[in-house]
Amino acid sequence: MSERNIIVRGLHDLGLGAWFGGSLAGAVAVNGAAADVPDPATRLRIANAGWARWTPVNAAAIAAHLIGGAGLLRANRGRVAAQSGVGASTVVKLALTGAALGVTAYSRLLGKKLQAADGAPVEGATDPALNTPASVKSVQRQLDVCQWLIPALTGGISVLTAVHGEQQRPGAQLSGLRAKPTQLLRAVG
């Protein structure tokens, strides 16, 4: 890889931005707009249609983010191993990414269950009505939690991306490289 990682950084950042922004917009706008539909029996259909249109774009965004992230990890593997703090922030970022992937996949499964419940009366995509079937209510409650977890987790990934950017400053690299041997000696001794 060259000294500049514009393509992989672009994939990483644009993919993450779409994953975060699309998830937040869906929770606020798609689900919110569905709740405004006058007929409670068509609200799920409206929300499901919006999410179905977003799903392939979201999948592409996630793929771009993962490809870009793998490229950045490969390009910066020396710093991850040698610079104090970079390895730890990378591990946390990978854990958040794994959690966001898991919650996103689970949300998709829940969304499929709501697609199968088309016609059930609801207040909104994740808000049951008094006469919503119990099985649909359960799915809605789970999806309500997931729809807010995804932007929280991807937002955390974005913050750690900023941390990594700060760790790349020349002064941070120099002090981090100096501190690593001392930390290793303390851990052994």
C-alpha positions as CSV (number, residue, x, y, z in Angstrom):
1,M,0.0,0.0,0.0
2,S,1.1,3.5,-0.7
3,E,1.7,6.1,2.0
4,R,-1.7,7.6,1.2
5,N,-4.7,5.4,1.7
6,I,-7.4,7.6,0.1
7,I,-9.4,4.8,-1.5
8,V,-9.6,2.5,1.6
9,R,-10.1,5.5,3.9
10,G,-12.9,6.7,1.6
11,L,-14.6,3.3,1.6
12,H,-14.3,3.1,5.4
13,D,-15.6,6.6,6.1
14,L,-18.3,6.8,3.5
15,G,-19.6,3.3,4.3
16,L,-19.7,4.1,8.0
17,G,-21.4,7.4,7.4
18,A,-24.1,5.8,5.3
19,W,-24.5,3.0,7.9
20,F,-24.9,5.5,10.7
21,G,-26.9,8.1,8.9
22,G,-29.3,5.6,7.2
23,S,-30.0,3.8,10.4
24,L,-30.7,7.0,12.2
25,A,-32.8,8.4,9.4
26,G,-34.8,5.2,9.2
27,A,-35.5,5.2,12.9
28,V,-36.6,8.8,12.9
29,A,-38.0,9.4,9.4
30,V,-39.2,6.1,7.9
31,N,-40.7,4.8,11.2
32,G,-42.0,8.2,12.1
33,A,-43.6,8.8,8.7
34,A,-45.3,5.4,8.9
35,A,-46.8,6.4,12.2
36,D,-48.5,9.4,10.5
37,V,-50.4,7.1,8.1
38,P,-54.1,7.3,9.0
39,D,-54.9,3.6,8.6
40,P,-53.2,1.5,11.4
41,A,-53.4,-1.6,9.2
42,T,-51.1,-0.1,6.5
43,R,-48.5,1.5,8.8
44,L,-46.2,-1.6,8.8
45,R,-46.5,-1.9,5.0
46,I,-45.3,1.7,4.6
47,A,-42.3,1.3,7.0
48,N,-41.4,-2.1,5.6
49,A,-41.4,-0.6,2.0
50,G,-39.0,2.1,3.1
51,W,-36.7,-0.3,4.9
52,A,-36.7,-2.7,2.0
53,R,-35.5,0.1,-0.3
54,W,-32.7,1.0,2.1
55,T,-31.5,-2.6,2.8
56,P,-29.4,-3.1,-0.4
57,V,-27.8,0.3,0.0
58,N,-27.1,-0.4,3.7
59,A,-25.5,-3.7,2.8
60,A,-23.3,-2.0,0.2
61,A,-22.4,0.7,2.8
62,I,-21.5,-1.9,5.4
63,A,-19.4,-3.9,2.8
64,A,-17.6,-0.7,1.8
65,H,-16.9,0.1,5.5
66,L,-15.5,-3.4,6.2
67,I,-13.3,-3.4,3.0
68,G,-12.0,0.0,3.8
69,G,-11.4,-0.9,7.5
70,A,-9.5,-4.0,6.5
71,G,-7.4,-2.0,4.1
72,L,-6.6,0.6,6.8
73,L,-5.8,-2.1,9.4
74,R,-3.4,-3.7,6.9
75,A,-1.8,-0.3,6.0
76,N,-1.4,0.6,9.7
77,R,-0.5,-2.8,11.1
78,G,2.9,-1.6,12.2
79,R,1.4,1.3,14.2
80,V,-1.2,-0.9,15.7
81,A,1.5,-3.2,17.0
82,A,4.1,-0.6,17.9
83,Q,2.4,2.6,19.0
84,S,1.0,2.8,22.5
85,G,-2.8,3.1,22.6
86,V,-3.4,2.3,18.9
87,G,-3.8,-1.5,19.5
88,A,-6.3,-0.9,22.4
89,S,-8.4,1.6,20.4
90,T,-8.3,-0.8,17.4
91,V,-9.6,-3.7,19.5
92,V,-12.4,-1.5,20.9
93,K,-13.3,-0.4,17.4
94,L,-13.4,-4.0,16.1
95,A,-15.6,-5.0,19.0
96,L,-18.0,-2.1,18.3
97,T,-18.0,-3.1,14.6
98,G,-18.8,-6.7,15.5
99,A,-21.6,-5.6,17.8
100,A,-23.0,-3.2,15.1
101,L,-23.0,-6.0,12.6
102,G,-24.8,-8.3,14.9
103,V,-27.5,-5.8,15.8
104,T,-27.9,-4.9,12.2
105,A,-28.3,-8.5,11.2
106,Y,-30.8,-9.1,14.0
107,S,-32.7,-6.0,13.1
108,R,-33.1,-7.4,9.5
109,L,-34.5,-10.6,10.9
110,L,-36.9,-8.7,13.0
111,G,-37.8,-6.6,10.0
112,K,-38.6,-9.7,8.0
113,K,-40.9,-10.8,10.8
114,L,-42.8,-7.5,10.6
115,Q,-43.0,-7.9,6.8
116,A,-44.8,-11.1,7.4
117,A,-47.2,-9.3,9.8
118,D,-48.4,-6.9,7.1
119,G,-51.9,-5.8,7.9
120,A,-51.5,-5.9,11.7
121,P,-52.8,-2.7,13.3
122,V,-50.0,-0.7,14.9
123,E,-49.4,2.8,16.1
124,G,-46.0,2.9,14.3
125,A,-43.4,0.6,12.9
126,T,-42.0,0.0,16.4
127,D,-45.0,1.1,18.4
128,P,-47.7,-1.4,19.0
129,A,-51.4,-0.5,19.3
130,L,-53.7,-1.9,21.9
131,N,-55.0,-4.4,19.4
132,T,-51.6,-5.4,17.9
133,P,-51.1,-9.2,18.2
134,A,-48.8,-10.2,21.0
135,S,-46.2,-11.7,18.7
136,V,-46.0,-8.5,16.6
137,K,-45.7,-6.4,19.8
138,S,-42.7,-8.5,20.9
139,V,-41.0,-8.0,17.6
140,Q,-41.7,-4.3,17.6
141,R,-40.3,-3.9,21.1
142,Q,-37.1,-5.7,20.2
143,L,-36.7,-3.7,17.0
144,D,-37.3,-0.4,18.9
145,V,-34.2,-1.2,20.9
146,C,-32.2,-2.3,17.9
147,Q,-33.0,0.8,15.8
148,W,-31.3,3.0,18.4
149,L,-28.5,0.7,19.2
150,I,-27.2,0.7,15.6
151,P,-26.6,4.5,15.4
152,A,-25.1,4.4,18.9
153,L,-22.7,1.7,18.0
154,T,-21.8,3.1,14.6
155,G,-21.5,6.5,16.2
156,G,-19.0,5.0,18.6
157,I,-17.0,3.6,15.7
158,S,-17.0,7.1,14.2
159,V,-15.6,8.5,17.4
160,L,-12.8,5.9,17.4
161,T,-12.1,6.7,13.8
162,A,-11.4,10.3,15.0
163,V,-9.2,8.9,17.8
164,H,-7.2,7.0,15.2
165,G,-6.8,10.2,13.2
166,E,-5.5,12.0,16.2
167,Q,-3.1,9.0,16.9
168,Q,-1.6,9.5,13.4
169,R,-0.4,13.0,14.1
170,P,3.5,13.0,14.1
171,G,3.7,14.0,17.8
172,A,1.3,11.3,18.9
173,Q,3.2,8.7,16.9
174,L,6.5,9.7,18.3
175,S,5.4,9.7,21.9
176,G,3.3,6.5,21.4
177,L,6.3,4.7,19.9
178,R,8.5,5.8,22.8
179,A,5.9,4.7,25.4
180,K,5.3,1.2,24.0
181,P,8.7,-0.5,25.1
182,T,8.2,0.9,28.6
183,Q,4.7,-0.5,28.8
184,L,5.9,-3.9,27.5
185,L,8.7,-4.0,30.1
186,R,6.3,-3.2,32.9
187,A,3.9,-6.0,31.7
188,V,6.8,-8.6,31.7
189,G,8.4,-7.4,35.0
